[in-house]
């Protein structure tokens, strides 16, 4: 088997090695650990229905993807309820617990068990803190590669289980988590992810698992280096159709690499140093994108063209504005913003005046690339869908101006807009975010007030109670007391305009 391989390139600061967390696995609540074990004993892994490379990138954390933005999630209501109770015990009780423990403490303790609950805990731990989950790396590798067999009595109950009891979904979730842990190591990504690259050589891997390894490696390693990825770009190979699961994953890997490694992308790649698979570069984009049958692949092609500044990107996006698939049309409006040309601006301004709320909402997301003034023009749109886009996109700009408009949206009649106005400040500095959260605690609906309080307690150690359902006078007094006692900023201070928060063989190095 032959692969096109290039030298590894460095990544952005997101892969800087961080110290392991201070939590210890001997610090946990036994009763909650038992409850957690029961919650995690089944295989409930499902793909995140709203995942996309763009959403992952926009919700990133300083050292990599945020756990809530990953492709795989443990879709269990009992697990979510238990997690919420734990968060409430830590953050929302009027009297703080005498012993502070975290979800990670309990997951680390549970991951010691060689049971389905322990395996699920290992995956969840790696999703939440990959830089501190090196101890569960062997478990993840075993789940992905199936290097050992499991007793039938310990197999998770699932209709789609493989012969040894682990479903392709669980293995795919483990593959995603495994790559996160490997990539968090201090080595160059191309070396850190070598074991995952070797795993791709196993022809027995289910398509779902291979797809996640494509994405997980391709996030940090040039896709041209990923074994087998180039063979899964075309629609067919040797007159046989390529599984769409793998084609989508191959394109996802290219988009992810372009997003996470923007400084490493050559402005004019040639065949000698390009990070892209040869099969991708050979496509005739203007025509192929139009005749590509899968809408998701069409959208990813266009996004990749925009990210690498391909000369045909604008033409492809214009054709996508009249695509038969609504999701392709929506994405084209957003990607026009990334293109950020005068022609793109005119097109988006025209679509922002269209009668269809969905079209206006997507046009607003594209216009966000030109700054806050282009967003606030739609602040009072009749459609909550448009106002929701405004709230979400204001989060790109951590400025006083953005904070003022978010405070206004916290009194929106639609709760989705309220919540979006709060969540937009999640990665902002305290001097801008805290006044917005305090404003929400005073003026938003009760459920949103509770969410604002939860977010505030993530930033400050607040032991005092706050009555989210009290009347406006009581809330105002309690907020004033909180601000005074904890020296919290209540007033927004003028700031300058900000830019957006923006014998092992290494089979990723075969050609070297």
N, C-alpha and C positions, 0 to 999 in steps of 0.2 A: 504494500500500500504506500502511496506516495502523496506527500502533502507539500503545499507551498508554504514555506516557513521564512519568517524574517526575524531579525533581532528584536528582542523585547524593548519596549519603550517605557519610560517612566510615567507615573500617573500623577494626578493632582494631589493636593495635600490631604485628600480624604483617606489615603492609606497610611498616614503617619501612625507609627506604632503608639498605642496609648497604654498606660499602666492598667493592670487588671483592677477591677473594682475592689473596694475594701470589704465587701461582704464575705462571710465565711459560711461554709456549709454546716457548721455545728450550731448555727444561730437560726432557729426556726421554731415555729409553733407546731407541736406534734398533732394537735387536733386538726389544724388547718391542712397539714401535710396529708393526713388520712383522707380528709375531704377531697383534696386535690387529686390524690391517687384514684379515687373513685370517679372523679370528673374526667380524668384523662385515660381511663382504661380502654376506651374504644377508639376506633379509627374514624375520625371525623374530618380528615383533611380534604379541603376543597380549594379549587383555584379562586383567587380574589376576582370577582366579576368586574371590578372597575380598574384592575391593574393595567398600566401601560408604562412604557419606558419614560414618557414625559411626566406622568404622575409620580413615578418613583423618584425621578430627578428633582422635581419641584418640591417634594416633601422630604428631601434628604436631610440627614443630620451631619454634624461636622466630620464624622469618620466613616460615613457610608449610608446605605439605605436605612430608612426608619422601619421599625418592625411592622407598623401598621400599613406600610406601603409596599410590602413584599407580595409576591405572586401567590403564595400559599398561606392559608389561614386555618386554624383549628376551629371549625364551624360548629361549636357546641354551646347551646344556651346555658347549660349548667356550668361550664367552664367560664363563660363570660360573666355569669352571675357571681360565681365565687371570686373571680378576679375583681369585680366591682366591689364586693364586700370587703376584700382585703384593702383595696385602695381607700375605701371609705373609713375603715378602721385606722388607717395611717393618717389620712388627710382630713377627714371630715368630722370625726368625733370631737365633742366639746372638750373632753379630757384626753390628752394624748396617751397612748399606751406606754407603760413603763419600760418595755423592751421594744425597741424599734427593729422590725425585720421587714424584709422586702419580698416581693414576688420571686425575685431571682434567687434569694436564699432557699426558698421552698422548692423551686424547680431544680436547683443544684442538688439538694438533698434527695429529691425523688429520682433524679437521673442516675443515682447509684444503683437503682433496682434494675435487674435484667428482666423487665416485664414490659408489656405494651405501654403502661403508664410511664415507666421510666424512659422508654424511647421517645414518647411524645414530649416528655419534659425536656429531654436533651435537645430536641428540635426547637422547642419554644425558647429555651435558654439561649441557644445559638442565634435565634432570630433577634432577641432583645439585646444581647450584649456579646456579639461575636468576638470582640477583643478580649473578653474575659471567660470564654467558653472553650478554651483549648483542651480542657480536661475531658470534654465529651466528644472531641474529634474522632477518636477510635470508634465510638458508638455510631456516629453519623456515617463514617466510612463503611462500616459493616452493613448498615441498613441499605446504603446505596449499592454496594458491590455484591451484597448477599454472600459474603465470604464465610458465613456460618449459618447453620440451620437452627430453627427455633422449635422448641417442643410444641406439639399440637395444642396442648392445654393452655399455652401462653399466647396463642395466635389471636390477634384482634378479630372480632367478629365483623366480617364485611363480605358482601356479595362478590366483590371484585378482587378477592385475595389471590395472591399467587400461590404456588405449590407449598411454600414454606410459611404462609400465613400473613405476609406483609403485602399490602395492596400497592399497586403502582403509584397511587396518590401519595401514600406515606413515603415511599421511596423518593418520589419527586420532591416532596417537601424537605426530606433529609438532604437531597442533592443541593437544593438551593441554600440550605443552612450550612452544609459542609463547605461550599465554596466561600461563603461569608467568613467562616472561621479561618480557612486557609488564607484568604486574601488579607486578613487582619494581621498576619505575621509580619515581622520586620524585613523579611526577604523581598527581593524583587518579585512582583506578581507572577512573572513567567516561571519562576522557580517555586514560589509558595504554592501555586496551584498545579504543580507537576503531577501529583497523585490523581487529581481529578482528570487531568489530560490523559493519563494512562487508563483510567476507568472507561474512557470513551472508546477504547480499542476492543472492548468486550462486545461482540456482536449480539449477545443475548440480552443486552439492556432493553427494557421496554422503551417505546418511543417517548413516553412522558418523562422518564428519567433522563434519557439522552438529551431531550429538549432543555431540561433545566440545567444540565451541565453545559450545554451550548451557551445559555444565557449567563450562568454563574461565572464561567471562565471568561466569556466574551466581554463581560462588564469591565475587566481589568487587563486582559491580554488581547493583543491584536487578533481580530477574528481570522486573519489569514494563518495564524499559528494554531488554531483550534482544530484538532484532528477530525476530519470528516465533515466539517462545517461547509466547506466549499462545494461538496457534492450534493448538498441539500438546498441550494439556492434555486436551481432550475426547476421547472415543473415536472420534467421527466429525466430519467437517466437510463440509457439503453432501451428506450421506448417503453419504459415502465414508469408509472407516476410516482413521484416522491410524496410520502405522507405529508399532508398539509400541516400536521402538528410540528414536524421537523422543519418545514419551509418557514413557517411563522417564527419558530425559535431562532433560525439562522438569521433572519432579518432583524428580529429583536436584538440579537447579540451585536449586530452592526450598529444599530441605533444606540444601544446602551454604551458601546465603546465610544461612539462619537460624542455622547453627552458627558460621560464621566472623564474623558481624556481630551478635552477640547484643545489644550495647549500642545498635545502630541500629534494632532492631525496635520499632516503636510498640506500646505495651501494648493500645491499642484502635484499630487502624487503620481509617481511613475511606477512602472512594473517592478522596479528593483527594491523600492523601499515602502511601497504602499502597505498599509495595515489591512487592506480589504481583500477578500477572496477574489481570485481571478474570474470566477464565474459571475460575480456581481459586477465587476468592471466591464465585462463584455456585453452586458445588456444594452440594447438600443432603447434608452429610457423613454423618450417621447412616445414611441409607438408601443413598446412592451408594457408600460404602465397602463395604457389605455385598454389593451387586450388581456391583461392579467385577470384571471377569472375570480380569484379570491379577494374580497374587498379589504381584508386586514393586511394582506401582503401589498396591495396597491397603496394603502395608506402608509405602511412602513417604508416602502420604496421612496415615496415622495418625501417623507420626513428625513430619511437618510440623505437624499439629494440636497435638501435645504441645509442640513448640518455640515455638509462638506463643501457647500457653495458650488454645487454643480451648475454649469451654465444652462442646463435644461430644466432646472428646478421650477422657475417661474411658469414656464409653459405647461409643465405637468400639473402644477397647482391650479392653474386656470382651467384646465380640462376637468379637474376633480370638482370644481365648483358646480358642475352640471352632471356629476356622476349619479348613477341610478341608486347608489347606496347612500342613505342619509348620514351615516357615520363617516364615510369618506368625505362628504361635502363639509361636515362640521370640522373635521380635522384640517381640511384645506384652508379654511378661514383662520384657524389658529396658527398653522404653519406659515401663512402669509405674514403674520406678525414677526415670526422668527426671521423671515427673509428681509424684512424692514427696508424695502425700497419705496420710492415715491409712488410708483405704480401700485404697489401693494397697499399703501396707505389710502389711496383714492378708492381702491376696490373695497376695502374694509369700511370706509366711511359711508359708501353707498349701501353696503349690506346692513350697516347699523341703523339704517332708516327703513328697512324692509318691514312689511306688516307682520311677518311671522316672528313670534317671540323667540323661538329657538335660533333662528338665523341671527337675530339681533344679539342674543346672548353669546353666540360663538364669535361674532364680529367684535364684541367688546373684549373677549379674551385675546383676539389678535391685536386690537388697538392698545392693549396694555403695554406692549413693547415700546410705545411712544411716550409713556409717562402718565402721571396722575391726571393732568388736565384732560386727557382723552377719555379717561374713565368716568370722571364726575359728570360729564355731559349726559350720561345715562343713569345717574343716581336716582332720579325720580321717575324712571320708566314705569308704565302701568303694569308690566309683567314682573312677577317676583323672580322669574327665571333670569331676567336681565339684571335685576338688582343683586341677585345671588352671584352672578359673574363679576359684578363690580366689587362686591365685598371680598370675594376670593382673590381677585387680582390686585386689590389695594395692598394685600400682604406682601407683594413684591417690593414695595417701597416703604421702608421704615422711616417715615418722616412725620413731623408734626402735622403737616397738611393731611396726610393719609389718616393719621390717628383721629383727627377731627371728623373726617367723613365717616370713619368706622363707628365713632360714637353715635353719629346720627343714625346709622343703619342698625344699631343695637335696639332702637325703638321701632324697628320695622314691624308691620303687622304679620309678616310671615316668619315663623320660628326658624326655618332653614336659613334665612338671611341673617337673623340675629346670631345664630350659632356660627355662621361663616364669618361674621364680623369679629367675633371673639377669637376664633381659631386663626384668623389672619395674623394675629400678633404673636403666635406661638414661638417664633424664632426671633422676635424683636428684643432689643435691649430693654432692661427694666424701666428706664426713664420714659420710654414711649409706651410700653405694653401695660404697665401697672395702672396708669390713669385710665386707659381704655377698659381694663378689667373692673376697676372700681366704679366706673361709670355704668358698666353693665350690671353690676351688683345693685345699683340704685335704680336704674331705669328700665331694664329688660324684663321679660316675662319670668315667672318664678323658676321654671326649669333652666332657663338661660342664666339666671342669677346664680343658680347652684353650680352650673358649669364654670362660670367666671370665678366663683369662690374656689373651686377645685384647681383651676389653673393658677390662681394667685397663691395657693398653698404649695404649689410646686416651686414657686419662686421665693417664698418666705415661710419661715417656721411660725405659723400662726396658731396659737393655742386658744385664743379667745373665741367664743361662739359668735355666730352671725345668723340672725333669723331671716332666712331668705323669703319667708312668707309674711313677714311683718309689713305693716303699713309704710308708706313713703317717709313719714317723719321719723319713725324708729330706725329705718334703714339708713337714713341720712345721718342720724346721730351716731349709729354704730360704725359707719364708714369713717366718719370724722375721727372717732376714737381710735380706730385701727390705724389710720394714717398718722395720727399724732403719736401714739404709743410706739409704732414701729418705724416712724420716719419714712412713710411711704409717699412717693410723689403723687399728688392729686392733680396738679395743674400741668398742662403740656407746655414745654419750653420750646420756643422757636428753634428750628434746626434748618440746616442747609439741605437742598435737594439731595437725595441719595440715589445711588445706583441700585439695581435689583440685588437682593440677597442671592445675589447670585453664587539485590542488584537491581537497582532502579535505573530506569532510563527515563529521562524527562522528555516526553513525547511532544512537549511544546517547544523543544529546542532541537528537534531531530536534525534539521539541516545544518546546525552549528557543529 
